[in-house]
Amino acid sequence: MKFNTIVYRYIFKELIPPFLMNLVFFMFVFLMREILEITHVIVNYQVSVVVFFLMLAYSMPYFLAYIIPMSVMMSVLLAFLRLSSDNEIVALKAGGVSLYQLLPPVIAFSVLCALLAAGMSIYGLPWGEQAYKETALQVVQSNFNLGLKERQFNDSFDGVMFYVNKIDLKNNALTDIYVEDQRNEALASTIVAPKGIISPGEDKYSFILTLYKGSINQVEMKTHSVYITKFDTYELRLDLKDAVRNIGQREKRENEMRMDELTGYLKTGDPHTKKYLAVRMELQKKFSIPFACIALAVLAVPLGVASSATRKTAGLGIGLFAFLFYYLLLSAGLVLGEAGGISPGLAMWMPNVIMGGLGLYLLVRTAEDRPLELLDRLNRLVRNFLRRGETKQMV
């Protein structure tokens, strides 16, 4: 028992460094898109660095819920690849320790990571989404030109929709502006101007759009009379109050809901709506994705041990392929579940059942020293791919 305790402690410590390394790496990869978008906001709209890091922190729970299972699998795979390549697995077997006896530290580690992922999914994700929304709302209030985007229709202002072809962020200058003013129900107005400037109004929710050398096309709704007016300078007041109110009061999305809100909606919502189905999917997802830490960890053990005869890069390639296969199953479950083809429970737990079942099958065969034909074929494919890559580099 003392010997096993030492082995357990040794394997558990071996799992921590690759887990942290993979966590940081995958976090960086997943956050790249978010970093680029937020950096664009900082550079162009003078948003403070503090707000940048806050928005980045609020985005992390969403990514961590998916990154933690990936990091667990790769850490277990890397640890057992190293143990196998250094013949430590062979030495343990020679000392009477079976592969099954090496599972407790792996299971304990994966359970701890599953609890961390569940915390991110159940508590961190709703908090992050809500805090991100509130921060974005504050940014919109303090940066009047933040919502403007080139070559996109903007309907954020009350009763006014406009389109801008080009925006000079330094001077707040607009080029090729199209405005549809629907604030007067009796008179529909369309304004076209080649140039304009947008500036703050009397409060933080209102702005003044000054247009130059354009025309106003007005249609009287009762008489259907059309009037065309040319102008050198025209000022249009834009109001953001309703848009801000709608952002703050709009119905929460599924991933923004807390557990009590999800369960409460399932009790009171209409079961025949898409929203109800999406809430059921989100509730199942909050538990199925964290549980993937355990299923993928079990699969990584035989993959690491059985890949000892090949290069370490080949074993990593197989691990990445297995993880890609898991997320393909997860994506298929999301599509089928949202379409109503299968129940949300089956849709979200199917990838765990398949990957966990495959892991148990490979674990039994590896523990009994039986050949793994499928894994051998994958090893050959990865080795051939690596050889072709090395040959091209030499040429």
C-alpha positions as CSV (number, residue, x, y, z in Angstrom):
1,M,0.0,0.0,0.0
2,K,2.9,2.3,0.8
3,F,4.5,1.6,-2.6
4,N,1.2,2.4,-4.4
5,T,0.9,5.6,-2.4
6,I,4.3,6.7,-3.6
7,V,3.4,5.8,-7.2
8,Y,0.1,7.6,-7.0
9,R,1.8,10.7,-5.7
10,Y,4.4,10.5,-8.4
11,I,1.9,10.1,-11.3
12,F,-0.3,12.9,-9.9
13,K,2.7,15.3,-9.8
14,E,3.5,14.3,-13.4
15,L,0.1,15.4,-14.5
16,I,0.3,18.9,-13.1
17,P,3.0,20.6,-15.3
18,P,1.6,19.4,-18.7
19,F,-1.9,20.4,-17.6
20,L,-0.8,23.9,-16.8
21,M,1.2,24.2,-19.9
22,N,-1.7,23.0,-22.1
23,L,-4.1,25.2,-20.3
24,V,-2.1,28.3,-21.0
25,F,-1.4,27.3,-24.6
26,F,-5.1,26.5,-25.4
27,M,-6.3,29.5,-23.6
28,F,-4.0,31.7,-25.7
29,V,-5.2,30.0,-28.9
30,F,-8.9,30.3,-28.0
31,L,-8.6,33.9,-26.8
32,M,-6.7,35.1,-29.9
33,R,-9.9,36.1,-31.7
34,E,-11.2,37.9,-28.6
35,I,-7.9,39.6,-28.0
36,L,-7.8,40.9,-31.6
37,E,-11.3,42.2,-31.4
38,I,-10.8,43.9,-28.0
39,T,-7.4,45.3,-29.2
40,H,-9.2,46.8,-32.2
41,V,-11.6,48.5,-29.7
42,I,-8.7,49.9,-27.6
43,V,-6.7,51.2,-30.6
44,N,-9.6,52.8,-32.5
45,Y,-11.9,53.9,-29.7
46,Q,-9.5,54.9,-26.9
47,V,-10.8,52.3,-24.4
48,S,-8.6,52.0,-21.4
49,V,-6.2,49.1,-20.8
50,V,-8.1,48.3,-17.6
51,V,-11.3,47.8,-19.6
52,F,-9.4,45.6,-22.0
53,F,-8.2,43.2,-19.3
54,L,-11.7,43.2,-17.7
55,M,-13.3,42.2,-20.9
56,L,-10.7,39.5,-21.4
57,A,-11.2,38.2,-17.9
58,Y,-15.0,38.1,-18.4
59,S,-14.5,36.1,-21.6
60,M,-12.3,33.4,-20.0
61,P,-15.0,31.3,-18.2
62,Y,-16.6,30.5,-21.5
63,F,-13.3,29.3,-23.0
64,L,-12.1,27.5,-19.9
65,A,-15.2,25.3,-19.8
66,Y,-14.0,23.8,-23.1
67,I,-10.3,24.1,-22.6
68,I,-10.1,22.3,-19.3
69,P,-11.2,18.9,-20.7
70,M,-8.8,19.3,-23.6
71,S,-5.9,20.1,-21.2
72,V,-6.7,17.1,-19.0
73,M,-6.6,14.7,-21.9
74,M,-3.3,16.1,-23.2
75,S,-1.7,16.2,-19.8
76,V,-2.6,12.5,-19.1
77,L,-1.4,11.6,-22.6
78,L,1.9,13.5,-22.2
79,A,2.6,12.0,-18.8
80,F,2.0,8.4,-19.9
81,L,4.0,8.9,-23.1
82,R,6.9,10.0,-21.0
83,L,6.5,7.1,-18.6
84,S,6.3,4.7,-21.5
85,S,9.3,6.1,-23.4
86,D,11.4,6.0,-20.2
87,N,10.3,2.4,-19.7
88,E,8.8,3.3,-16.3
89,I,5.6,1.5,-17.2
90,V,7.5,-1.6,-18.0
91,A,9.3,-1.4,-14.6
92,L,6.1,-0.9,-12.8
93,K,4.6,-3.9,-14.5
94,A,7.7,-6.0,-13.6
95,G,7.1,-4.9,-10.0
96,G,3.6,-6.3,-10.0
97,V,1.7,-3.0,-10.7
98,S,-0.9,-3.4,-13.3
99,L,-2.2,-0.7,-15.6
100,Y,-5.5,-0.6,-13.6
101,Q,-3.6,0.2,-10.5
102,L,-2.2,3.4,-12.2
103,L,-5.8,4.7,-12.7
104,P,-6.6,6.1,-9.2
105,P,-4.3,9.2,-9.5
106,V,-5.6,9.8,-13.1
107,I,-9.2,9.6,-12.0
108,A,-8.6,11.8,-8.9
109,F,-6.9,14.4,-11.1
110,S,-9.6,14.3,-13.8
111,V,-12.4,14.6,-11.1
112,L,-10.7,17.7,-9.6
113,C,-10.5,19.2,-13.1
114,A,-14.1,18.2,-13.8
115,L,-15.2,20.1,-10.7
116,L,-13.2,23.1,-11.8
117,A,-14.8,23.0,-15.3
118,A,-18.2,22.6,-13.7
119,G,-17.6,25.6,-11.6
120,M,-16.7,27.6,-14.7
121,S,-19.7,26.3,-16.5
122,I,-22.3,26.7,-13.7
123,Y,-21.1,29.8,-12.0
124,G,-18.3,31.4,-14.1
125,L,-20.0,31.5,-17.4
126,P,-23.2,33.3,-16.4
127,W,-21.2,35.7,-14.3
128,G,-18.7,36.4,-17.2
129,E,-21.4,36.9,-19.8
130,Q,-23.4,39.3,-17.6
131,A,-20.3,41.2,-16.5
132,Y,-19.1,41.4,-20.2
133,K,-22.5,42.8,-21.2
134,E,-22.5,45.4,-18.5
135,T,-19.0,46.5,-19.4
136,A,-19.8,46.7,-23.1
137,L,-22.9,48.8,-22.1
138,Q,-20.6,51.2,-20.2
139,V,-18.2,51.4,-23.1
140,V,-21.1,52.2,-25.5
141,Q,-22.3,55.0,-23.1
142,S,-18.8,56.5,-22.8
143,N,-17.8,56.0,-26.5
144,F,-20.4,57.4,-28.8
145,N,-18.9,56.1,-32.0
146,L,-18.2,52.6,-30.7
147,G,-21.4,51.1,-32.3
148,L,-20.6,52.5,-35.8
149,K,-19.2,50.0,-38.3
150,E,-18.4,50.5,-41.9
151,R,-20.7,49.1,-44.6
152,Q,-23.2,47.9,-42.0
153,F,-26.8,49.0,-41.3
154,N,-27.1,50.5,-37.8
155,D,-30.4,50.6,-36.0
156,S,-29.1,51.3,-32.5
157,F,-30.7,54.8,-32.4
158,D,-34.4,55.4,-31.7
159,G,-36.3,55.4,-34.9
160,V,-33.3,56.0,-37.1
161,M,-31.3,53.6,-39.2
162,F,-28.3,54.6,-41.1
163,Y,-25.5,53.2,-43.2
164,V,-21.9,54.5,-43.5
165,N,-19.5,53.4,-46.2
166,K,-16.3,54.7,-44.5
167,I,-15.5,56.0,-41.0
168,D,-12.4,58.1,-40.0
169,L,-12.1,57.3,-36.3
170,K,-9.6,60.0,-35.6
171,N,-11.8,62.9,-36.8
172,N,-15.2,61.2,-36.4
173,A,-15.7,61.9,-40.1
174,L,-18.2,59.8,-42.1
175,T,-18.3,59.2,-45.9
176,D,-21.2,58.2,-48.1
177,I,-24.0,58.3,-45.5
178,Y,-27.5,56.9,-45.9
179,V,-30.1,57.7,-43.2
180,E,-33.7,56.5,-42.9
181,D,-35.6,58.6,-40.3
182,Q,-38.9,56.9,-39.1
183,R,-39.5,59.0,-36.0
184,N,-42.3,60.8,-37.6
185,E,-45.1,58.2,-38.5
186,A,-46.8,60.7,-40.9
187,L,-43.6,61.5,-42.8
188,A,-40.9,59.0,-43.9
189,S,-37.6,60.7,-44.6
190,T,-34.5,59.4,-46.4
191,I,-31.3,61.4,-46.2
192,V,-28.3,60.9,-48.4
193,A,-25.0,62.8,-48.1
194,P,-21.4,62.2,-49.2
195,K,-19.8,63.5,-46.0
196,G,-20.7,64.0,-42.4
197,I,-19.4,64.4,-38.8
198,I,-20.8,62.8,-35.7
199,S,-20.3,64.6,-32.3
200,P,-21.6,64.3,-28.7
201,G,-25.0,65.9,-27.9
202,E,-26.2,67.5,-24.6
203,D,-26.0,64.2,-22.7
204,K,-24.1,60.9,-22.9
205,Y,-27.0,59.2,-24.7
206,S,-27.5,61.7,-27.5
207,F,-25.3,62.6,-30.5
208,I,-25.4,65.1,-33.4
209,L,-24.9,63.9,-36.9
210,T,-24.0,66.8,-39.2
211,L,-24.3,66.2,-42.9
212,Y,-22.9,68.2,-45.8
213,K,-24.1,68.8,-49.4
214,G,-26.8,66.1,-49.4
215,S,-30.5,65.6,-50.1
216,I,-33.6,64.8,-48.1
217,N,-36.3,62.6,-49.7
218,Q,-39.6,62.8,-47.8
219,V,-42.8,60.9,-48.4
220,E,-46.1,61.9,-46.8
221,M,-47.8,58.7,-45.8
222,K,-51.4,59.9,-46.1
223,T,-51.2,61.7,-49.5
224,H,-48.1,59.8,-50.8
225,S,-46.6,63.1,-51.8
226,V,-42.9,63.1,-52.4
227,Y,-40.6,66.1,-51.5
228,I,-36.9,66.4,-52.3
229,T,-34.8,69.0,-50.6
230,K,-31.1,69.8,-51.2
231,F,-29.0,71.1,-48.4
232,D,-25.5,72.3,-47.7
233,T,-25.5,71.5,-44.0
234,Y,-28.1,69.5,-42.0
235,E,-28.0,68.4,-38.4
236,L,-29.7,65.2,-37.2
237,R,-30.1,64.4,-33.5
238,L,-29.6,60.7,-32.6
239,D,-30.8,59.3,-29.3
240,L,-29.3,56.1,-27.8
241,K,-31.5,55.9,-24.7
242,D,-33.8,53.3,-26.0
243,A,-30.9,51.2,-27.3
244,V,-29.2,51.3,-23.9
245,R,-32.5,50.4,-22.2
246,N,-33.0,47.5,-24.5
247,I,-29.5,46.1,-24.0
248,G,-29.9,46.3,-20.2
249,Q,-33.4,44.8,-20.1
250,R,-33.4,42.3,-23.0
251,E,-34.1,38.6,-22.2
252,K,-31.1,36.6,-21.2
253,R,-29.6,34.1,-23.5
254,E,-29.3,30.5,-22.3
255,N,-25.5,30.8,-21.5
256,E,-26.2,33.9,-19.4
257,M,-28.7,32.1,-17.2
258,R,-27.8,30.8,-13.7
259,M,-28.9,27.3,-12.7
260,D,-31.9,28.5,-10.8
261,E,-33.0,30.6,-13.9
262,L,-32.6,27.6,-16.2
263,T,-34.6,25.2,-14.0
264,G,-37.2,28.0,-13.3
265,Y,-37.6,28.5,-17.1
266,L,-38.1,24.8,-17.7
267,K,-40.9,24.8,-15.1
268,T,-42.7,27.9,-16.5
269,G,-41.7,28.0,-20.2
270,D,-43.5,26.7,-23.3
271,P,-42.1,23.2,-24.1
272,H,-42.9,23.7,-27.8
273,T,-40.6,26.7,-28.3
274,K,-37.0,26.7,-29.5
275,K,-36.0,28.7,-26.5
276,Y,-37.2,25.9,-24.2
277,L,-35.2,23.3,-26.1
278,A,-32.1,25.6,-26.0
279,V,-32.5,25.9,-22.3
280,R,-32.6,22.1,-21.9
281,M,-29.5,21.8,-24.0
282,E,-27.7,24.4,-21.9
283,L,-28.6,22.6,-18.7
284,Q,-27.3,19.3,-19.9
285,K,-24.2,21.0,-21.3
286,K,-23.2,22.4,-17.9
287,F,-22.7,18.8,-16.6
288,S,-21.7,16.8,-19.7
289,I,-18.7,18.9,-20.8
290,P,-17.1,18.9,-17.3
291,F,-17.6,15.1,-17.2
292,A,-15.6,14.9,-20.4
293,C,-12.5,15.4,-18.3
294,I,-13.0,11.9,-16.9
295,A,-14.0,10.2,-20.1
296,L,-11.0,11.7,-22.1
297,A,-8.6,11.0,-19.2
298,V,-9.5,7.3,-19.3
299,L,-9.0,7.3,-23.1
300,A,-5.6,9.1,-22.8
301,V,-4.1,6.4,-20.6
302,P,-4.1,3.5,-23.1
303,L,-3.2,6.0,-25.9
304,G,-0.1,7.1,-24.0
305,V,1.0,3.5,-23.1
306,A,0.3,1.9,-26.5
307,S,2.1,4.8,-28.3
308,S,5.4,4.0,-26.5
309,A,6.7,2.2,-29.5
310,T,6.3,5.2,-31.8
311,R,7.7,8.7,-31.7
312,K,6.2,11.0,-29.1
313,T,5.0,13.4,-31.8
314,A,3.0,10.5,-33.3
315,G,1.3,9.9,-29.9
316,L,0.5,13.5,-29.6
317,G,-1.0,13.4,-33.1
318,I,-3.2,10.6,-32.1
319,G,-4.3,12.4,-29.0
320,L,-5.2,15.5,-31.0
321,F,-7.1,13.4,-33.5
322,A,-9.1,11.8,-30.6
323,F,-9.9,15.2,-29.2
324,L,-11.0,16.5,-32.5
325,F,-13.2,13.4,-32.9
326,Y,-14.8,14.3,-29.5
327,Y,-15.6,17.8,-30.5
328,L,-17.0,16.6,-33.8
329,L,-19.3,14.3,-31.8
330,L,-20.2,17.3,-29.5
331,S,-20.9,19.5,-32.5
332,A,-23.1,16.8,-34.1
333,G,-24.9,16.5,-30.8
334,L,-25.5,20.2,-30.6
335,V,-26.9,20.3,-34.1
336,L,-29.2,17.3,-33.6
337,G,-30.3,18.4,-30.2
338,E,-31.1,22.0,-31.3
339,A,-33.0,20.6,-34.3
340,G,-35.0,18.4,-32.1
341,G,-33.8,15.2,-33.8
342,I,-32.7,13.6,-30.5
343,S,-33.3,14.5,-26.8
344,P,-31.0,17.1,-25.2
345,G,-29.7,14.5,-22.7
346,L,-28.7,12.1,-25.4
347,A,-27.2,14.9,-27.6
348,M,-25.0,16.2,-24.8
349,W,-23.9,12.9,-23.2
350,M,-23.4,10.9,-26.4
351,P,-19.8,12.1,-26.9
352,N,-18.9,11.2,-23.4
353,V,-20.4,7.7,-23.7
354,I,-18.6,7.0,-27.0
355,M,-15.2,8.4,-25.9
356,G,-15.4,6.8,-22.5
357,G,-16.5,3.5,-23.9
358,L,-13.7,3.6,-26.4
359,G,-11.3,4.4,-23.6
360,L,-12.4,1.5,-21.5
361,Y,-12.1,-0.9,-24.5
362,L,-8.6,0.3,-25.3
363,L,-7.6,0.2,-21.6
364,V,-8.7,-3.4,-21.2
365,R,-6.8,-4.5,-24.3
366,T,-3.7,-2.5,-23.3
367,A,-3.7,-3.9,-19.8
368,E,-3.9,-7.4,-21.2
369,D,-1.1,-6.7,-23.7
370,R,-3.4,-7.4,-26.6
371,P,-2.7,-5.7,-30.0
372,L,-4.6,-2.5,-30.9
373,E,-5.1,-2.8,-34.7
374,L,-6.9,0.6,-35.0
375,L,-4.2,2.4,-33.0
376,D,-1.5,0.7,-35.0
377,R,-3.0,2.0,-38.2
378,L,-3.3,5.5,-36.8
379,N,0.3,5.3,-35.7
380,R,1.4,4.4,-39.2
381,L,-0.6,7.2,-40.8
382,V,0.9,9.7,-38.4
383,R,4.4,8.4,-38.9
384,N,4.0,8.5,-42.7
385,F,2.7,12.1,-42.4
386,L,5.6,13.1,-40.3
387,R,8.1,11.5,-42.7
388,R,6.6,13.3,-45.7
389,G,6.9,16.6,-43.8
390,E,10.5,16.0,-43.0
391,T,11.3,15.0,-46.6
392,K,9.7,18.2,-47.9
393,Q,11.8,20.3,-45.4
394,M,15.0,18.6,-46.5
395,V,14.2,19.2,-50.2
